[in-house]
């Protein structure tokens, strides 16, 4: 049983690393796509259709809805600058991943 527990721990660490890498790529894609402009998750999710890098980053992060994107924006440490009819308005100040939250 000890060997199995060790394998599970190793797989969990590997998976966590994959999630961190997907989050870094997503943050970079958001920064490149928004160029310092504020956005709602709904607006950005719609914009993915015109931005292949963003679309790929969303797919890699397994984000399939604006709601999921909004929750990920919070986890990525993006700045919540307000709200409108589409929900929270976010700002990605930097593509750096120094604000990633567990």
C-alpha positions as CSV (number, residue, x, y, z in Angstrom):
1,X,0.0,0.0,0.0
2,X,2.9,2.4,0.7
3,X,4.1,2.1,-2.9
4,X,0.6,3.0,-4.1
5,X,0.4,6.0,-1.8
6,X,3.8,7.2,-3.1
7,X,2.7,6.9,-6.7
8,X,-0.5,8.8,-5.9
9,X,1.5,11.7,-4.3
10,X,3.8,11.8,-7.3
11,X,0.9,11.9,-9.8
12,X,-0.8,14.7,-7.7
13,X,2.4,16.7,-7.9
14,X,2.7,16.2,-11.6
15,X,-0.9,17.3,-12.1
16,X,-0.4,20.4,-10.0
17,X,2.6,21.3,-12.1
18,X,0.5,20.9,-15.3
19,X,-2.2,23.2,-13.8
20,X,0.4,25.8,-12.9
21,X,1.9,25.8,-16.4
22,X,-1.6,26.1,-17.9
23,X,-2.4,29.0,-15.6
24,X,0.9,30.8,-16.6
25,X,0.1,30.3,-20.3
26,X,-3.4,31.6,-19.7
27,X,-2.3,34.7,-17.8
28,X,0.2,35.5,-20.6
29,X,-2.5,35.0,-23.3
30,X,-4.9,37.2,-21.4
31,X,-2.2,39.9,-21.0
32,X,-1.4,39.8,-24.7
33,X,-5.0,39.8,-25.7
34,X,-6.2,42.6,-23.5
35,X,-3.1,44.9,-23.7
36,X,-3.7,46.5,-20.4
37,X,-7.5,47.1,-21.0
38,X,-10.1,46.1,-18.5
39,X,-12.5,43.3,-19.6
40,X,-15.2,41.1,-18.4
41,X,-14.9,37.3,-18.5
42,X,-17.8,37.3,-21.0
43,X,-16.1,39.7,-23.3
44,X,-12.8,37.8,-23.2
45,X,-14.5,34.5,-23.7
46,X,-16.2,35.8,-26.8
47,X,-12.9,37.3,-28.0
48,X,-11.3,33.8,-28.0
49,X,-12.9,33.2,-31.4
50,X,-10.7,35.9,-32.9
51,X,-7.5,35.1,-30.9
52,X,-6.0,31.7,-31.5
53,X,-3.4,32.1,-28.7
54,X,-6.2,32.9,-26.2
55,X,-8.4,30.1,-27.5
56,X,-5.5,27.6,-27.1
57,X,-4.7,28.8,-23.6
58,X,-8.4,28.5,-22.6
59,X,-8.5,25.0,-24.0
60,X,-5.3,23.9,-22.2
61,X,-6.7,25.3,-19.0
62,X,-10.0,23.4,-19.7
63,X,-12.1,26.5,-19.5
64,X,-15.3,26.1,-21.5
65,X,-17.4,29.0,-20.2
66,X,-17.2,32.6,-19.3
67,X,-18.2,31.7,-15.7
68,X,-15.2,29.3,-15.4
69,X,-13.0,32.1,-16.9
70,X,-14.2,34.6,-14.3
71,X,-13.4,32.2,-11.5
72,X,-10.0,31.6,-13.0
73,X,-9.3,35.3,-13.2
74,X,-9.8,35.5,-9.5
75,X,-7.4,32.6,-8.9
76,X,-4.8,34.1,-11.3
77,X,-4.8,37.2,-9.1
78,X,-6.1,39.6,-11.8
79,X,-7.3,42.9,-10.4
80,X,-11.1,43.2,-9.9
81,X,-11.8,46.8,-10.9
82,X,-15.6,46.9,-11.0
83,X,-18.8,45.2,-12.2
84,X,-21.2,45.7,-15.1
85,X,-24.1,43.8,-16.6
86,X,-21.7,41.0,-17.7
87,X,-20.3,40.6,-14.2
88,X,-16.9,41.4,-12.8
89,X,-14.5,43.6,-14.7
90,X,-10.9,42.5,-14.6
91,X,-7.5,44.0,-15.3
92,X,-4.4,42.0,-16.1
93,X,-1.6,44.3,-15.0
94,X,1.3,42.0,-16.0
95,X,1.7,38.7,-17.8
96,X,4.0,37.6,-14.9
97,X,2.7,34.7,-12.8
98,X,3.8,36.2,-9.4
99,X,0.1,36.6,-8.4
100,X,-1.0,33.0,-9.0
101,X,-3.0,31.7,-6.1
102,X,-3.3,28.1,-5.0
